[in-house]
């Protein structure tokens, strides 16, 4: 592969695009109480605010990857960025739940095309030696939105019009659009697997052991990371009495670990091999979560920030190294479809975590509630925040303390679950992954064409 001299500039703009489209989704949970009042949404409609975005994103990943391979990755990427901007404007101007849900569907589909096309572009811009480093930067940009979104959303929602939460990223996204248009060369594939009739045949070609193993590692890593992101902000608000902005700021230690991981992953993988790096990172993640589960309580533990940093570091290295391993297992003529398939599996891990982690936390919390005054007990079993409000109305400090303790116990159960999943990931990495990444990128298909200046 001939080095493209603007590839690092292109990487910066591509990573900025991924960060920008990830930001509104990560702040949505912070915004739900405000949206309920502003749009008159019911509990069911609030649920659709979240699930409609995730459903559209997951469903669109594969066809977006195939379309990018077929009609041009740069062309699809720029169209997706424009569509995401339109979805953000529609969300900010929504006056009813149905309009907001429509905006979420548009934004989710557009975000899917951006995410999968950017990852595919990295495989064509960088050779095997540079690709791990490039993917590490991409991963850091993608995960940067996870804690930044709640922080930014909390600050905006407490000081400005709620619609700005969905418009704040648009200037940065516009800059990324211009930068990509200038620095990213067009690439596409004429391989039959990128046509509608050949899609299933193309998917079958991805079913090799290395690609499937790397995708499974990413899914397990995403499961664990989403569990922490689901439980810890609630603990901060319900148990430690922080506001949404404060709970978001508390995630900065997790962010620091992810950012450091983005810089380390490529070098570690190149030196020690993908199997050793992912297995060790899962072990670090399991140890961190075990410490968290053992020390979580109604008071802030001095170890909390340390284990959250270690968890971010472990999860970040796992995700970046797994992304590199998956890309190296796919021919460049099908890299768009391959990256889309990888993202689907990864998102399945996050979706399962949202369901399973919530179930385990809630079951542990309700089982630990014990005997409470009648109205407080009923409210607490609906959710922890209603319970705390009911206890405050009765001026019952004992009931409030019991509710906080019960939630901390439920969160401990959830963290032990995530610890077990991380330990499973370490074992699976040793058994399923190759010792080292491929020495060189897969041979580029004779059907692949690239437009741009070397």
MIDREN-29859 format. One line per field, with one value per residue (C-alpha): x negated, y, z negated. Coordinates in steps of 0.2 Angstrom, whole numbers, plus 5000, padded with zeros to 4 digits. Layout:
c1 <- (X;...) .
c2 <- (Y;...) .
c3 <- (Z;...) .
% end
This chain:
c1 <- (5000;4993;4994;5006;4998;5013;5019;5016;5025;5039;5039;5041;5057;5064;5062;5070;5085;5087;5086;5099;5112;5109;5111;5131;5134;5123;5132;5150;5152;5148;5160;5175;5183;5182;5190;5204;5209;5206;5214;5227;5220;5226;5215;5217;5213;5197;5192;5194;5184;5169;5173;5178;5161;5152;5164;5161;5142;5141;5152;5143;5125;5124;5133;5123;5107;5112;5118;5101;5091;5102;5105;5090;5086;5082;5099;5109;5100;5103;5121;5123;5115;5128;5142;5136;5136;5154;5159;5151;5161;5177;5174;5171;5186;5198;5214;5221;5215;5218;5208;5193;5194;5193;5178;5170;5173;5165;5150;5148;5147;5135;5124;5123;5117;5104;5097;5095;5089;5076;5069;5069;5059;5045;5042;5039;5029;5017;5006;5004;4990;5000;5017;5017;5012;5025;5038;5033;5036;5053;5057;5052;5063;5078;5077;5073;5092;5097;5093;5092;5110;5118;5106;5111;5129;5130;5122;5133;5149;5146;5142;5149;5163;5164;5163;5145;5140;5144;5137;5120;5110;5116;5102;5089;5098;5098;5079;5077;5088;5077;5061;5066;5072;5054;5042;5051;5049;5064;5063;5075;5077;5084;5085;5102;5104;5108;5123;5140;5140;5123;5125;5128;5113;5102;5107;5103;5086;5083;5086;5068;5062;5051;5065;5078;5066;5061;5080;5084;5070;5077;5095;5089;5079;5094;5105;5094;5091;5110;5113;5102;5109;5127;5124;5111;5120;5136;5126;5118;5136;5146;5133;5120;5134;5124;5133;5133;5118;5109;5112;5105;5090;5086;5085;5069;5058;5066;5063;5045;5042;5050;5040;5024;5029;5031;5013;5006;5016;5007;4989;4994;5002;4987;4975;4984;4998;5016;5020;5009;5015;5033;5032;5022;5033;5048;5039;5036;5054;5060;5048;5054;5073;5070;5062;5077;5090;5081;5080;5096;5107;5117;5101;5088;5074;5056;5053;5068;5058;5043;5054;5064;5048;5042;5058;5058;5040;5044;5060;5052;5037;5049;5060;5046;5036;5051;5056;5038;5039;5056;5050;5035;5046;5056;5051;5050;5063;5076;5070;5085;5096;5084;5083;5102;5103;5091;5101;5117;5109;5102;5118;5127;5115;5120;5138;5138;5128;5142;5155;5145;5136;5152;5161;5147;5146;5165;5167;5153;5160;5178;5172;5162;5175;5183;5197;5201;5215;5230;5230;5210;5210;5222;5212;5195;5200;5205;5187;5174;5177;5196;5192;5179;5192;5205;5193;5189;5208;5210;5193;5187;5168;5168;5179;5168;5153;5160;5165;5147;5140;5151;5146;5128;5130;5139;5125;5113;5122;5121;5102;5099;5108;5097;5082;5087;5090;5072;5065;5074;5066;5049;5051;5059;5045;5032;5042;5049;5037;5021;5005;5001;5009;5006;4989;4997;5014;5024;5020;5031;5044;5041;5059;5055;5052;5046;5047;5036;5019;5004) .
c2 <- (5000;5017;5029;5043;5059;5067;5051;5058;5073;5062;5052;5067;5073;5055;5053;5070;5064;5048;5058;5071;5058;5049;5063;5066;5048;5048;5063;5057;5048;5064;5073;5061;5070;5086;5079;5071;5088;5098;5086;5078;5061;5045;5032;5021;5036;5040;5022;5024;5039;5028;5011;5019;5026;5010;5000;5011;5011;4992;4989;5001;4996;4981;4989;5005;4996;4987;5003;5011;4997;4998;5016;5025;5026;5045;5048;5038;5046;5064;5060;5052;5067;5078;5067;5066;5085;5086;5073;5084;5099;5090;5083;5100;5108;5093;5098;5081;5063;5056;5070;5067;5048;5051;5062;5048;5035;5047;5051;5032;5027;5041;5037;5019;5024;5036;5024;5009;5020;5028;5011;5005;5020;5017;5000;5008;5023;5014;4999;4984;4993;5009;5003;4998;5015;5023;5011;5016;5035;5030;5020;5035;5047;5035;5032;5050;5054;5041;5052;5069;5067;5066;5080;5092;5087;5090;5108;5113;5106;5116;5132;5134;5128;5109;5109;5115;5098;5091;5105;5108;5096;5103;5116;5102;5090;5104;5106;5087;5087;5100;5091;5074;5082;5089;5076;5059;5050;5040;5021;5008;4990;4982;4965;4956;4954;4972;4971;4967;4950;4946;4953;4936;4928;4942;4940;4921;4926;4935;4919;4915;4911;4927;4939;4930;4929;4947;4952;4942;4950;4967;4962;4956;4972;4982;4972;4976;4995;4998;4990;5002;5017;5011;5009;5021;5038;5031;5028;5045;5053;5042;5037;5051;5064;5072;5081;5075;5086;5080;5062;5065;5074;5059;5048;5058;5045;5031;5043;5045;5027;5025;5039;5032;5015;5022;5028;5011;4998;4999;4998;4984;4974;4976;4971;4957;4951;4953;4937;4943;4961;4957;4943;4954;4969;4958;4952;4970;4974;4960;4964;4983;4977;4965;4979;4990;4977;4973;4992;5000;5007;5022;5032;5037;5024;5031;5016;5021;5033;5021;5006;5016;5022;5004;4998;5012;5007;4988;4991;5004;4992;4977;4987;4995;4979;4969;4982;4980;4961;4961;4973;4962;4947;4955;4958;4976;4974;4970;4980;4991;4976;4968;4984;4985;4967;4970;4985;4975;4962;4975;4984;4967;4966;4984;4980;4964;4973;4987;4973;4961;4974;4983;4967;4961;4978;4980;4962;4965;4982;4976;4961;4971;4985;4976;4984;5002;5013;5009;5024;5024;5005;5007;5021;5013;4998;5008;5016;5022;5040;5039;5030;5044;5057;5048;5046;5065;5069;5059;5066;5049;5048;5030;5025;5036;5027;5010;5014;5020;5005;4993;5002;5000;4981;4979;4989;4977;4962;4970;4974;4956;4951;4962;4956;4938;4943;4951;4935;4925;4937;4934;4915;4916;4927;4914;4900;4909;4922;4920;4924;4939;4950;4947;4953;4962;4968;4956;4957;4971;4964;4967;4973;4987;5005;5020;5038;5051;5058;5048) .
c3 <- (5000;5005;4990;4992;4986;4978;4969;4952;4955;4962;4946;4936;4946;4946;4927;4925;4935;4925;4908;4914;4919;4903;4892;4893;4889;4874;4866;4870;4853;4844;4854;4852;4836;4846;4861;4852;4846;4862;4874;4862;4865;4856;4848;4864;4875;4865;4868;4887;4886;4882;4891;4907;4909;4905;4916;4931;4928;4927;4942;4953;4949;4962;4976;4973;4974;4990;4998;4994;5002;5017;5020;5012;4993;4994;5003;4990;4976;4981;4984;4967;4958;4967;4962;4944;4944;4950;4937;4923;4929;4930;4912;4905;4914;4909;4901;4898;4894;4911;4920;4907;4910;4929;4926;4916;4930;4943;4931;4927;4945;4950;4935;4941;4958;4950;4938;4950;4965;4954;4948;4966;4972;4959;4967;4984;4977;4966;4969;4957;4947;4944;4943;4924;4920;4931;4924;4906;4910;4918;4902;4891;4901;4900;4882;4878;4880;4867;4852;4861;4867;4849;4843;4857;4857;4838;4840;4854;4846;4830;4838;4856;4867;4869;4888;4887;4880;4897;4907;4897;4908;4925;4927;4924;4935;4949;4947;4949;4964;4973;4967;4974;4990;4992;4985;4987;5004;5011;5011;5016;5021;5036;5027;5030;5011;5010;5020;5012;5020;5014;4996;4988;4998;4992;4974;4976;4982;4965;4955;4952;4934;4932;4937;4926;4911;4912;4913;4898;4888;4893;4888;4871;4868;4873;4861;4847;4851;4853;4836;4828;4838;4833;4814;4808;4814;4805;4789;4790;4791;4780;4766;4766;4770;4785;4799;4817;4821;4806;4810;4827;4821;4810;4825;4831;4822;4834;4848;4844;4844;4861;4868;4862;4869;4886;4886;4879;4888;4905;4897;4885;4899;4910;4896;4887;4899;4899;4888;4874;4874;4875;4862;4850;4852;4848;4832;4827;4831;4820;4806;4806;4806;4792;4781;4786;4781;4765;4760;4767;4753;4747;4745;4757;4757;4759;4771;4783;4794;4795;4800;4813;4821;4822;4829;4843;4847;4848;4858;4870;4874;4877;4889;4899;4900;4905;4919;4926;4926;4934;4948;4952;4954;4968;4986;4990;5004;4991;4976;4976;4974;4962;4951;4951;4945;4932;4926;4925;4914;4903;4901;4897;4882;4877;4879;4869;4855;4854;4852;4841;4830;4826;4822;4810;4802;4800;4793;4780;4775;4772;4763;4751;4748;4733;4722;4726;4722;4733;4746;4746;4749;4764;4771;4768;4778;4793;4793;4781;4785;4781;4765;4760;4764;4753;4739;4740;4739;4723;4717;4713;4714;4709;4724;4736;4729;4731;4749;4753;4745;4755;4771;4767;4764;4780;4789;4781;4788;4805;4804;4799;4815;4825;4816;4821;4839;4840;4833;4846;4859;4853;4854;4871;4878;4873;4881;4897;4903;4913;4904;4915;4928;4946;4952;4966;4971;4982;5000;5008;5020;5038;5038;5026;5033;5024;5030;5022;5022;5015) .
% end
